Each structure stands twice: as C-alpha cells, then as structure tokens.
Amino acid sequence: MTDLAVRGDQSAGLWRERDAELISPAYSRYSDLVIDHALGAHLHTVDGRDVLDFGCGIGVTNLGHLHPAVVKAVHEQVDRLWHTSVTALSPPMVDAAAALVAVSPEGLDQVFLNNSGAEALESSIKLARRATGRTEIIAFTGGFHGRTYGALTLTASKARYREGMGPFLPGVHHVRYPHCFRYCAHRADEECPIARGDEIEHLFKTTVPPDTVAAIVVEPLQGEGGFVVPPATFLPRLREICNQRGILLVCDEVQSGFGRTGRFFCVEHTGTQPDIMCVAKAFGNGLPIAGLVATHAVMSHWHPGEHGTTYGGNAVACAAAIAVIDTMRRDRLADRAARLGARVLQRLRGWRDEFEEVGDVRGLGLMIGIELMRGGRPAADLVSSIQRRCVERDLLILTCGIDDNVIRMLPPLTIDEADLDRGVDILESCVREEVGR
Ligand SMILES: Cc1ncc(COP(=O)(O)O)c(C=O)c1O
C-alpha cells in the first residue's frame, strides 16, 4: 500500500488528534481542515471536501497549487542537482538571481538568497548596518516582518508575538504607519501628516539623531497589520527622507510582491526606488526560497564570509523560482491581478452602503481587506464568526489587522473568474447571515 493510500484511510478527526499531540501548540491555524492534495485554487481534504482557497498558504501560492510550469521545473531539477550550498557554484542559483533582478526596480541588481521572509529581513538589517556604519532602524507599528529575533524586533503588529520573549534587538524604533481609516482625523482631501513623515521627523528631533539611522524598513502595503494601503505620497516621502539623511530604504515585499498587488512589486505603484528589497513567499510558489535584492553599491559592503547560509540558493527551490517568474511574466499575471482585483473591490465597496459593520474596503490587485467595526469599535468577534462560517461553506479565507478585525483575501492570481465570483458570493452570504441581515 502506498503512503498516500494509508493517509487516505485515516479520518480528519484522527489527523487532528495526532496533530494536537505531536505538533507544537504555537501554530495558530485558520482552520482545522486536513488537506490531502491541492490543485489551482482548490484544496481537497482527506474527507473529500473541495475548498476554495482564498489564502494561498498566506500569500505564497500566487500561481495556484501545483502550477504545471513549476511542477515541471522542480521535477527536472530533482533529477539533476539538489544542493551545493557554498561548496561550489550552481547555474540555477545564478539564473534565479538573474530572473529576480530582471523584474526588480531599476538599479537593484545583486541578490542574496535565503529561505524565509524573516531571514531576508534579518539579512537586510545586517546589510544596512554594515553599509552605513550606523546602528538605528526605524520600522512601523502594524508592521510584520517575521518571527526570528531581528525580524521580530521590527514586527509590531501584535504585542502577543513579543510577550515574554524580550529583550529584543537594540536600536529599533517604531512610528505609526499611515492607516488613515483608524488613526487620522484629517479630511479625505487633506494631506496625511503621518504619510508626510511628521512622526519620523519628530523622532529625529526628540530621540534618534538622523545620522545614526541605518534604515527605514517598510511594507509598501501593510499586510498582517490590516491590508493597509498608504496614501500614494507616503513611499516617495520616505525615499526623500532617506535621501536627505543618508538612510537606506528597505522595502519588505514578502507579502505584497510577485504580482499580488497588480504590479510585479508593490513599490512600482508609486515608482519608489528601494535600496534593499526583501522577497519570499510567492517567490517559490510553495518551495522555500527568499532573498534580498540590492544595488551593487550597497551589496558591495559585504565581503566573502561576512554573511552566509547553508540552504539559501538551493537548486530545487531556485528552479521553482525561475519558473514562477517566467510564468508570471509570460502570462502577465500582475495585470490579471489588477483587473480582477479592481472588479472585486468595486463589488465589495458596495457593501459599505449595505452593511453598517463594513467600515473600510481597501486593497490593490488581489490583496484585499475588509475592515469591520461595530459601534465604532473593531469587530474581531464578527470577523472570526464570518471566517468560520466561510470555512464551513468551503471557502478558506483569512483575517488580519492589529485588532483582528479585517477579512483578508489572497486568492491565486490564476484563479478562474467563476471561482473568484463564487468565493465572493459565499463571503457575501456569510457576512449577511452574521450581521443578521
Ligand atoms: C511582510 C512580511 N514580511 C516578512 C514575513 C515573514 O516571512 P516568513 O514567515 O517566511 O519568515 C511575512 C510573513 O507573513 C510578511 O508578511
């Protein structure tokens, strides 16, 4: 009997029991579905359910599960070469770097590959400090950059991620992200003071001399913090502040990259040029690969042996990454995400008039959030009930936000339009039932 047959014989309940016994309780799961296999936008459970995937393993399978081009590239590489690390050079590593450079903002032309988003952020802190000879880093509340110590120090989306785990990395300072729906009192036609950089300037005046700051680390569209789209002036203003003060701009495109927001990278929406860009998640469509792409001028501050990794640049993960980038360019998937996302957003924006709990609907491309409020307060319980109801109806959808009150949609960029509409229909009926209308 094959392994697969053995697995198919076990009920979902048994898997859940074994999971609870063997797997650390640290994992906070969005559902208790037990997935046997997956294809495109469909997750198939061990007990025969076909669930529409609007989560993509948290923004990873942007091409859908088992995309044939990636499967083929991985199969071919598996039979050829898996791993060299720094014992030798490997063509897939060079080709993956070339593919990444080809789609990165102009000037970002040298790559360091590693395995996860957190590692990419760790690498960016080290590189920024090394390149500037400065120590301090500015990040944003609501930001999520990973769970390892450096990345976790930057992360400020939930206090629970940090509770009991300090002390953290010295030299990291947080200012607010321009989440106008929640923080700002200015009129819609007035400039947002946070986006103008007032909080950073205040920090420079009161606590952190600007000539000690190595980097500003920012998500171009805040993910875990609530799918917050900042005013279009925000990133260009950060670029200006960095230019004036000799600070490096580090853009974390781990969740917003690879076509997700309707451009290959989210920084393209405002034409912002980072000094260092961090990528992960959809880079390998499910195989672990991540990295930094930076200018030669910045990257040249590292010399042989000053940074390293065993698995980073693994040949099989690189083969997947090359196929991901080739497929996204060939099939113009960023454009598709922009088109489908605009259609979904238009429909969801209508819900603001229909449901008083729908406070804000926002997003770019197929990175879409719906922030729910009740009586002027974040409605986390309502979001959680809607999410659970969706899963019961075979739609896996996620949540986010510093108050857990945002429904987040991350469908594959390749999803059939009929599936996309069906998913939004399911979500709409669950919202309607939960708000009692
Ligand atoms: C914007 C952002 N940066 C970094 C990370 C960390 O990535 P990883 O979980 O691969 O370490 C995430 C993960 O969700 C993320 O969304």
The ligand as an SDF file (V2000), in Angstrom:
LIG
                    3D

 16 16  0  0  0  0  0  0  0  0999 V2000
    5.5320   41.4010    5.0310 C   0  0  0  0  0  0  0  0  0  0  0  0
    6.1290   40.1570    5.6340 C   0  0  0  0  0  0  0  0  0  0  0  0
    7.4470   40.1420    5.9180 N   0  0  0  0  0  0  0  0  0  0  0  0
    8.0340   39.0520    6.4410 C   0  0  0  0  0  0  0  0  0  0  0  0
    7.3180   37.9200    6.7260 C   0  0  0  0  0  0  0  0  0  0  0  0
    7.9960   36.7230    7.3280 C   0  0  0  0  0  0  0  0  0  0  0  0
    8.0960   35.7130    6.3950 O   0  0  0  0  0  0  0  0  0  0  0  0
    8.3830   34.1850    6.8700 P   0  0  0  0  0  0  0  0  0  0  0  0
    7.1470   33.7170    7.5490 O   0  0  0  0  0  0  0  0  0  0  0  0
    8.6850   33.4830    5.5690 O   0  0  0  0  0  0  0  0  0  0  0  0
    9.5550   34.2320    7.7660 O   0  0  0  0  0  0  0  0  0  0  0  0
    5.9470   37.8890    6.4260 C   0  0  0  0  0  0  0  0  0  0  0  0
    5.1440   36.6730    6.7280 C   0  0  0  0  0  0  0  0  0  0  0  0
    3.9440   36.6790    6.7730 O   0  0  0  0  0  0  0  0  0  0  0  0
    5.3400   39.0350    5.8800 C   0  0  0  0  0  0  0  0  0  0  0  0
    4.0330   39.0640    5.5960 O   0  0  0  0  0  0  0  0  0  0  0  0
  1  2  1  0
  2  3  1  0
  2 15  2  0
  3  4  2  0
  4  5  1  0
  5  6  1  0
  5 12  2  0
  6  7  1  0
  7  8  1  0
  8  9  2  0
  8 10  1  0
  8 11  1  0
 12 13  1  0
 12 15  1  0
 13 14  2  0
 15 16  1  0
M  END
$$$$
